[in-house]
Amino acid sequence: MEVDVSFAMSCKEEAASASRSPLGVRALLSGFAKGAGSLRISGGREELSLSTESATIAKTLYTRLSEDFSASCRFAYTRGVGFRKKVKYHVLVSDPERILSALGVDFLSPLVPEFVSNEEARAAYLAGAFLAGGSVNNPESSNYHLEIAVGDENYAKKLSRLFGKVQSAHFESKIVARRKEWVVYLKKSATISEFLVLIGATNCCLEFEGVRVDRDAMNIDNRLGNLDAANMSKTNKAAERQLKEIAYFQSHGGMSAIANLKLRALMELRLAHPDASLEELAELLSEELASSVSKSNVNHLFRSLHNLMKKVTDLSRREQSVLVNLGFHIIDLRKEKGYSQLRLAYKANISKNYLSDLENGRRNPSILVLQRIADALDCDLVALMETVSPEKEKPKGRTLYEEYLL
């Protein structure tokens, strides 16, 4: 039966199988023993146990210890409980004191051995630490993450400093506490690739980079698609605003009131082609005027239309403000005389509905109507047209209406 090996395990097994010098082997075994080694008593004898979930790594440890350090080793394995029942392999080494001394390992000290002082030794030691307690996310997952978990905070700090001493790459490792462990981790995809090369997992690095390039290309495509959608939405909103502004001028005197002939022609083209882009409108306008018109020129013309619209609507708001103030002033004068709306309308020879609209700022009366109202209120036209004083209290219930108009 074919066993599905995770990406992290593939990286570990390739790093364990990489060719190394005697110094590199010593540093690799030292880093592994520090992270996954323990002392045990078996048959009244003390043994060094090196544990791993990979048979390939266990075989490498057995071979290197036997050949390079003349250690007496034997295999053992345990099967975990639970659904998956993982098998853990143990390389059991006799004479642990001699082996640990040769590897510079002290389980009670967080220090990295002194012989780990050059680039090769640093790379091999970090590889051993990764084989013992490391993990790396599959590049097809949602995020990039490589970590080495250890059981001592001070040792985690020493490992992080060792990352910083590597000269062939720039590692920005960080430390975080997780339950009873301390985790030294890398997050950037480029540094993860550099670490895989550093420990000898070059094939896994190529796989990692291939997936990363595909993901980045897909992300770029998604970003371009999002930009296209955003630009389309922006174009549609701008076209809607332009059509509303053109409709306003059509209903207030027609486009003949627009003095700029180029702008007038552009407004007519926008009505005829409501979904056209600025570039398409530039081409149509160039044909219409028999002269070259750029996209930026079209954009400038539409900005001119928008600024003209703002000026017109601002003027309209000011006119409305005058009508509202006039309506308030008529209400004040009417109440001073003790007149109802019906009586004042009768005396001024206008309808009650017309007077109600006028007092609410919804009518723009002629000078003749204002004169009749002034006569009905026994005041002159100038007094009627006075602006309402800010200090004078306005009729209750009118403030929100005024704010709506303004």
Backbone hydrogen bonds, N-H to C=O, Kabsch-Sander energy under -0.5 kcal/mol:
donor,donor_aa,acceptor,acceptor_aa,energy
5,V,3,V,-0.8
10,S,6,S,-2.1
11,C,7,F,-2.2
12,K,8,A,-2.1
13,E,9,M,-2.7
14,E,10,S,-2.1
15,A,11,C,-2.3
16,A,12,K,-2.6
17,S,13,E,-1.6
18,A,14,E,-0.6
18,A,15,A,-0.7
25,V,21,S,-2.7
26,R,22,P,-2.3
27,A,23,L,-2.4
28,L,24,G,-2.5
29,L,25,V,-2.7
30,S,26,R,-2.1
31,G,27,A,-2.6
32,F,28,L,-2.2
33,A,29,L,-2.9
34,K,30,S,-2.2
35,G,31,G,-1.3
36,A,32,F,-3.4
37,G,33,A,-1.5
38,S,49,S,-1.6
40,R,47,E,-2.6
42,S,40,R,-0.5
42,S,45,R,-3.5
45,R,42,S,-1.6
47,E,40,R,-3.2
48,L,93,V,-2.5
49,S,38,S,-3.3
49,S,47,E,-0.6
50,L,48,L,-0.5
50,L,91,V,-2.0
51,S,36,A,-1.8
51,S,49,S,-0.6
52,T,89,Y,-2.4
58,A,54,S,-2.1
59,K,55,A,-2.4
60,T,56,T,-2.0
61,L,57,I,-2.6
62,Y,58,A,-2.4
63,T,59,K,-2.5
64,R,60,T,-2.7
65,L,61,L,-2.4
66,S,62,Y,-2.1
67,E,63,T,-2.8
68,D,64,R,-2.4
69,F,64,R,-0.6
69,F,65,L,-1.0
70,S,66,S,-0.5
71,A,65,L,-2.2
73,C,71,A,-0.8
74,R,92,L,-1.7
76,A,90,H,-1.8
78,T,88,K,-2.5
80,G,78,T,-0.5
80,G,86,K,-3.5
88,K,78,T,-3.2
89,Y,52,T,-3.3
90,H,76,A,-3.5
91,V,50,L,-2.6
92,L,74,R,-2.9
92,L,90,H,-0.7
93,V,48,L,-2.9
93,V,91,V,-0.6
94,S,72,S,-2.7
99,I,95,D,-1.6
100,L,96,P,-2.9
101,S,97,E,-1.9
102,A,98,R,-2.1
103,L,99,I,-2.0
104,G,100,L,-0.8
104,G,101,S,-0.6
105,V,100,L,-2.5
109,S,106,D,-1.7
116,V,113,P,-1.4
117,S,115,F,-2.1
122,R,118,N,-2.5
123,A,119,E,-2.4
124,A,120,E,-2.4
125,Y,121,A,-2.6
126,L,122,R,-2.5
127,A,123,A,-1.9
128,G,124,A,-2.3
129,A,125,Y,-2.4
130,F,126,L,-2.2
131,L,127,A,-2.5
132,A,128,G,-1.8
133,G,129,A,-2.5
134,G,130,F,-2.4
135,S,147,E,-2.2
137,N,145,H,-2.9
141,S,138,N,-2.6
146,L,186,L,-2.3
147,E,135,S,-2.9
148,I,184,V,-2.4
149,A,133,G,-2.9
150,V,182,W,-2.6
156,A,152,D,-1.9
157,K,153,E,-1.8
158,K,154,N,-1.9
159,L,155,Y,-2.4
160,S,156,A,-2.2
161,R,157,K,-2.2
162,L,158,K,-2.0
163,F,159,L,-2.1
164,G,160,S,-1.6
165,K,161,R,-1.1
166,V,162,L,-0.6
166,V,163,F,-1.1
171,F,169,A,-0.7
173,S,171,F,-0.7
174,K,185,Y,-2.0
176,V,183,V,-2.0
178,R,181,E,-3.0
181,E,178,R,-2.6
182,W,150,V,-2.7
183,V,176,V,-3.1
184,V,148,I,-2.6
184,V,182,W,-0.5
185,Y,174,K,-2.8
185,Y,183,V,-0.6
186,L,146,L,-3.1
192,I,188,K,-1.9
193,S,189,S,-2.1
194,E,190,A,-2.0
195,F,191,T,-2.1
196,L,192,I,-2.2
197,V,193,S,-1.9
198,L,194,E,-2.2
199,I,195,F,-2.1
200,G,197,V,-1.0
201,A,196,L,-2.4
202,T,200,G,-1.3
205,C,201,A,-1.7
206,L,202,T,-2.2
207,E,203,N,-2.2
208,F,204,C,-2.9
209,E,205,C,-3.1
210,G,206,L,-2.5
211,V,207,E,-2.3
212,R,208,F,-2.4
213,V,209,E,-2.8
214,D,210,G,-2.1
215,R,211,V,-2.8
216,D,212,R,-3.0
217,A,213,V,-2.6
218,M,214,D,-2.3
219,N,215,R,-2.9
220,I,216,D,-2.5
221,D,217,A,-2.3
222,N,218,M,-2.5
223,R,219,N,-2.8
224,L,220,I,-2.8
225,G,221,D,-2.5
226,N,222,N,-2.7
227,L,223,R,-2.7
228,D,224,L,-2.6
229,A,225,G,-2.4
230,A,226,N,-2.7
231,N,227,L,-3.0
232,M,228,D,-2.6
233,S,229,A,-2.5
234,K,230,A,-2.7
235,T,231,N,-2.7
236,N,232,M,-2.7
237,K,233,S,-2.4
238,A,234,K,-2.3
239,A,235,T,-2.5
240,E,236,N,-2.4
241,R,237,K,-2.3
242,Q,238,A,-2.4
243,L,239,A,-2.5
244,K,240,E,-2.1
245,E,241,R,-2.3
246,I,242,Q,-2.4
247,A,243,L,-2.4
248,Y,244,K,-1.9
249,F,245,E,-1.8
250,Q,246,I,-2.1
251,S,247,A,-1.9
252,H,248,Y,-0.6
254,G,249,F,-1.5
257,A,254,G,-1.3
258,I,255,M,-1.8
259,A,257,A,-0.6
261,L,259,A,-0.7
264,R,260,N,-2.3
265,A,261,L,-2.3
266,L,262,K,-2.1
267,M,263,L,-2.4
268,E,264,R,-1.9
269,L,265,A,-2.0
270,R,266,L,-2.4
271,L,267,M,-1.9
272,A,268,E,-1.8
273,H,269,L,-2.1
276,A,273,H,-1.4
281,L,277,S,-2.6
282,A,278,L,-2.3
283,E,279,E,-1.7
284,L,280,E,-2.3
285,L,281,L,-2.9
286,S,282,A,-2.0
287,E,283,E,-1.9
288,E,284,L,-2.2
289,L,285,L,-2.5
290,A,286,S,-1.1
291,S,286,S,-1.2
298,V,294,S,-1.8
299,N,295,K,-2.2
300,H,296,S,-2.2
301,L,297,N,-2.1
302,F,298,V,-2.2
303,R,299,N,-1.9
304,S,300,H,-2.1
305,L,301,L,-2.1
306,H,302,F,-2.3
307,N,303,R,-2.6
308,L,304,S,-2.2
309,M,305,L,-2.2
310,K,306,H,-2.1
311,K,307,N,-2.0
312,V,308,L,-2.2
313,T,309,M,-2.7
314,D,310,K,-2.4
315,L,311,K,-2.1
316,S,312,V,-2.3
317,R,313,T,-2.2
318,R,314,D,-1.9
319,E,315,L,-2.4
320,Q,316,S,-2.3
321,S,317,R,-2.1
322,V,318,R,-1.9
323,L,319,E,-1.9
324,V,320,Q,-2.4
325,N,321,S,-2.5
326,L,322,V,-2.3
327,G,323,L,-2.3
328,F,324,V,-2.4
329,H,325,N,-2.3
330,I,326,L,-2.3
331,I,327,G,-2.0
332,D,328,F,-2.3
333,L,329,H,-2.5
334,R,330,I,-2.6
335,K,331,I,-2.4
336,E,332,D,-2.1
337,K,333,L,-1.5
338,G,334,R,-0.6
339,Y,334,R,-2.6
344,L,340,S,-2.3
345,A,341,Q,-2.4
346,Y,342,L,-2.0
347,K,343,R,-2.5
348,A,344,L,-2.2
349,N,345,A,-0.6
349,N,346,Y,-0.7
350,I,345,A,-2.5
355,L,351,S,-2.1
356,S,352,K,-2.4
357,D,353,N,-2.4
358,L,354,Y,-2.2
359,E,355,L,-2.6
360,N,356,S,-1.3
361,G,358,L,-1.5
362,R,357,D,-3.2
363,R,357,D,-0.6
370,L,366,S,-2.0
371,Q,367,I,-1.9
372,R,368,L,-2.0
373,I,369,V,-2.1
374,A,370,L,-2.5
375,D,371,Q,-2.4
376,A,372,R,-2.0
377,L,373,I,-1.7
378,D,375,D,-1.1
379,C,374,A,-2.5
384,L,380,D,-1.7
385,M,381,L,-1.7
386,E,383,A,-0.9
392,K,389,S,-0.9
398,R,395,P,-1.2
402,E,398,R,-2.2
403,E,399,T,-2.6
404,Y,400,L,-2.2
405,L,401,Y,-2.0
406,L,402,E,-2.4
